[in-house]
Amino acid sequence: MKTLKDAKVGETVKATKLTGEGPVKRRIMDMGITKGVEIYVRKVAPLGDPVEVTVRGYELSLRKADAEMIQVE
Amino acid sequence: MAVKIALAGNPNCGKTTLFNALTGSNQFVGNWPGVTVEKKEGRLKGHKDVTIMDLPGIYSLSPYTLEEVVARNYLVADRPDAIINIVDGTNIERNLYLSTQIMELGIPVIMAVNMMDIVAKNGDVIHIDKLSQKLGCEVVEISALKGTGITKAAEKAVALAHQKKKVTPAHAFASEVEDIIAKVEDKISSDIPQEQKRFFAIKLLEKDDKISELLSLMPDVSAEIRELEDHFDDDTESIITNERYVYISSIIGECLTKAKKGEKLSTSDKIDRFVTNRFFALPIFALVMFIVYYVSITTVGGFLTDWTNDTLFGEWIVPGARTLLENIHCAGWLTGLVVDGIISGVGAVLGFVPQMLVLFIFLAFLESCGYMSRIAFIMDRIFRKFGLSGKSFIPMLIGSGCGVPGVMASRTIENDRDRKMTIMTTTFVPCGAKLPIIALIAGAFFHNSGWVAWSAYFVGVAAIICSGIILKKTKMFAGDPAPFVMELPAYHWPTVGNVLRSMWERGWSFIKKAGTIILLSTIVLWFLMNFGWSNGTFGMLDFDGLEGAALEAAQAECVLAKVGSAIAWIFAPLGWTKAGNGWKMAVAAVSGLIAKENVVATFGQLFGFAEVAEDGSEIWKSLSLVMTPVAAYGFLVFNLLCAPCFAAMGAIKREMNNVKWFWFAIGYQCILAYIVSLCIYQIGTLITVGTFGVGTVVAFLLIIGFIYLLFRPYKESNTLNFDAKKTVSAK
C-alpha cells in the first residue's frame, strides 16, 4: 500500500485512508488531511525529515513516521 | 450590563493583532489556572463594561492539546456572551473547520474574516453573504493589521451578546450521522440547555475522555457509536472530522472565488523556496542564529548589560547610595544590607534586562514573521531524539551567553513537554558567567589547557542529550502526546507595535520576578555571608582593610562558613576534603547562586585575597594545595551543572509557572551535578592513584543505573495527562 511517506517531492497524491488512531490521527485530520483530499508534496527538510506538503491551500509539515499513516494513490 | 466576548481562532490568524487593536493598552496578561497557557483579558476600547478574552490559538476543540482543552473548557463552562471567530481569509478552508465546532456550542458567534487586504491583493473574492447563510452566523470582513472593519465587528459582537439569542448551527452532516446525533441528544439529561446538546452529543460520540468532567450524567451511547462505526467502517472521531471537512468542501466553491492561479509563485513561496532549501537552509539558519547571538549577547545586548552592571550600578547607583546612606549616618549594617546586599544583588539581576529585551525583539520578530516554525522544521530531526523540539535550539544557543534570556526564550515552544524539558536543560550549557570558573580551574590545575574549556561545553551538551533521553522516559514527562503536525504559516512582516508589545510583556514578567523572589534570596545570602560570631558575640563581620590570614580567619566566622563546615561531609565523596578546606568549596559553590562569577571572588576572599583577577590567578597556588586535579575538575563540572544563579532560577520559576516543576528542575540539576562530579572524582582517582573504596563501588553502581535509565525501553503515551476540572473550578 502506498503511503504519503513514499510519495516523491513534486508529486500530487490523493489520500484514501488514514490508519492508526488517537491524538496523532485526530491531529492530522484536524489539520485537513481527510479522505479524498489532494496533497502536494513540496519538499523534504534538509536533514531528511520532516516533509512539507500543501493541503487545502496551506503549508503543513509532518514527520515521515506520521506520514506513513496516510494511505494515498 | 457587563458583557464577555471571547476571541477564538486558529494560530497565526491575526488573533493577537485584533486583540491588541480592540483593547489597546487595557490588558491583563496571566496564566490559566494550573497550566502554562497564557491568558489574556482586556477591556474593549470605549466600552467600560465589555471584557474581551483572548483564547489560545487552536485548530480544533479536540481533547489532545492543553490549549484546546483550556479554550473549550472556558467556552463550555464560563459561557461568554458572544464569540468573535477570527478566520484567516487566505486560508479559509482549514480555518472554517474550527468554526463548524464553535457554532455547535450554542453561543452567539460573529465571524470576522481577517486579512481581507491580502485576499484582495491575491485577486480572490470571498462571498460573505453566502458564507453567512451557510454557517448561520453574521460575517464581517476585517483587516486587523490595517484596522479596517474591526470596530464594526466588535459593535456587532456586543449587540449580539445583548440580544441573548439562542443559536443553532446551519451546517449539517450526512443524514446517517445526523440521525445518530439526534438520538444521542435525546439521551442527554435535561439540565443541559437545548442549544448545547449538539456539542455534547458529538463529544460523546467521539469518545472524548475529557467531556465526562463537564457532564453530570454520562449516558451510554455505545450502541450509537457501534452503529456509526459499522456503517462507515471507521472510528467515530474520524467520521465526525471527515463530515466537517466534507461540509466545508461542499460550500467552499460558492463562498470563495479564487483568482486564476498561473505558474506564478507568491512572494512567501519564493522566500520559502530559498530559506528551507536543501542546501541553503542550514547555512541561512546558522547565519540567522549568528546574528541573533551576536547582536543580543555579544554586541548591543552585551554592551547594554555591561553598562547597566558596571556603570549604572557599579559606578553610579551603588557608590551613590553608599555615600547617601553614610552621609545620613545610617547604621553600618543597614548600609551594607541596602548597598551590598539588595542593590548589588538585584542590580546583578536587572543587569540582564537590556540583553533580554534585545533578544525578545528578535524572538518576537522571528515568531511573527514565520521563520520560527521553519526553525522547528529544519532542526526537528536532531532534537526530537532527545525529547526536545527543533525550537529548543534557540534557548540553548542563547544560554551559552546567558541562561536567563535562554530560559525565557523557551516560551516560543508551544508543546508543553518540549518546553519544560528545554527549561530544565538550557542552563547546562556553560554561560558567560561560568567562564571565569573554567579559567580558574584550567589555570590552577591544568596549565591553562584548552581542552578544559572544550570539555566544559562537551559536558554541557552531553548533559542535555542524556537528560532529554532519560527524562522523556520518566513519569513526569510521560503523558502529553507530541505529534509534530505543524502549520508553516506564510511569511509576512510583523508590525512594530506587536513586536515591541511582545518584548515588553516578556521582559516585564522577569523584572517582576527580580523584585520579589530574587530580592529575597539575595538578602538571605548577604546576611549569611556578612553575619557571624566574632570574639564570641554574634554580629556583623567587618572585612574592611583585612588581608591575608586575617581576612581568611574573619571569613571563617560567617554563618555561611559555619553552614559550609556543617555540610562539608556531603561533598566529601566528591573529593572536596583535602586539608580540612572542604567547606570553602561548598561556600564558593553556594555564593555562585547570586552570580556564577562570584565563585572566583569568594575563593579569593576565603584564601585571604581581598581582590582577585577574573581568572583568579592569585589563588591558583592555594587552590592546588586543597584539591587534587581530579577533584578540581569534578568541582568545575558540579558548578556547570548544578542549580544556576538566582536570576536564572527566577526565570525557570517564571516559565514553569508551577512550584512543583520548579523544584523538580532545580533538584534534578543539583542531583545530576552531584552524581557526575562524584563519578569523575571516584573513577578519576581510581585511574590516577589506584584508590579503590566504597566510593568507587558507588560510582560504578551510579554509572550502571545511569546507563539503564538511558537505554530502558519506553512507549510514547497517547493521552493528555492533565486535569481539565482544575481549569474549570479554579476560576
Chai-1 contact restraints between the chains, C-beta under 6 A:
chainA,res_idxA,chainB,res_idxB,connection_type,confidence,min_distance_angstrom,max_distance_angstrom,comment,restraint_id
A,G22,B,N718,contact,1.0,0.0,6.0,A-B,restraint_1
A,P23,B,Y64,contact,1.0,0.0,6.0,A-B,restraint_2
A,P23,B,P481,contact,1.0,0.0,6.0,A-B,restraint_3
A,P23,B,P483,contact,1.0,0.0,6.0,A-B,restraint_4
A,P23,B,N718,contact,1.0,0.0,6.0,A-B,restraint_5
A,V24,B,P483,contact,1.0,0.0,6.0,A-B,restraint_6
A,R26,B,S62,contact,1.0,0.0,6.0,A-B,restraint_7
A,R26,B,E237,contact,1.0,0.0,6.0,A-B,restraint_8
A,R27,B,P483,contact,1.0,0.0,6.0,A-B,restraint_9
A,R27,B,V485,contact,1.0,0.0,6.0,A-B,restraint_10
A,I28,B,V485,contact,1.0,0.0,6.0,A-B,restraint_11
A,M29,B,T241,contact,1.0,0.0,6.0,A-B,restraint_12
A,D30,B,Y59,contact,1.0,0.0,6.0,A-B,restraint_13
A,D30,B,S60,contact,1.0,0.0,6.0,A-B,restraint_14
A,M31,B,V485,contact,1.0,0.0,6.0,A-B,restraint_15
A,G32,B,R94,contact,1.0,0.0,6.0,A-B,restraint_16
A,T34,B,N242,contact,1.0,0.0,6.0,A-B,restraint_17
A,T34,B,Y245,contact,1.0,0.0,6.0,A-B,restraint_18
A,K35,B,N242,contact,1.0,0.0,6.0,A-B,restraint_19
A,A45,B,F377,contact,1.0,0.0,6.0,A-B,restraint_20
A,A45,B,I378,contact,1.0,0.0,6.0,A-B,restraint_21
A,P46,B,R278,contact,1.0,0.0,6.0,A-B,restraint_22
A,P46,B,A281,contact,1.0,0.0,6.0,A-B,restraint_23
A,P46,B,L282,contact,1.0,0.0,6.0,A-B,restraint_24
A,P46,B,I378,contact,1.0,0.0,6.0,A-B,restraint_25
A,L47,B,R381,contact,1.0,0.0,6.0,A-B,restraint_26
A,D49,B,R381,contact,1.0,0.0,6.0,A-B,restraint_27
A,P50,B,D380,contact,1.0,0.0,6.0,A-B,restraint_28
A,R56,B,E93,contact,1.0,0.0,6.0,A-B,restraint_29
A,R56,B,R94,contact,1.0,0.0,6.0,A-B,restraint_30
A,G57,B,E93,contact,1.0,0.0,6.0,A-B,restraint_31
A,Y58,B,N91,contact,1.0,0.0,6.0,A-B,restraint_32
A,E59,B,L488,contact,1.0,0.0,6.0,A-B,restraint_33
A,L60,B,E487,contact,1.0,0.0,6.0,A-B,restraint_34
A,S61,B,F377,contact,1.0,0.0,6.0,A-B,restraint_35
A,S61,B,M486,contact,1.0,0.0,6.0,A-B,restraint_36
A,S61,B,L488,contact,1.0,0.0,6.0,A-B,restraint_37
A,L62,B,V485,contact,1.0,0.0,6.0,A-B,restraint_38
A,R63,B,F484,contact,1.0,0.0,6.0,A-B,restraint_39
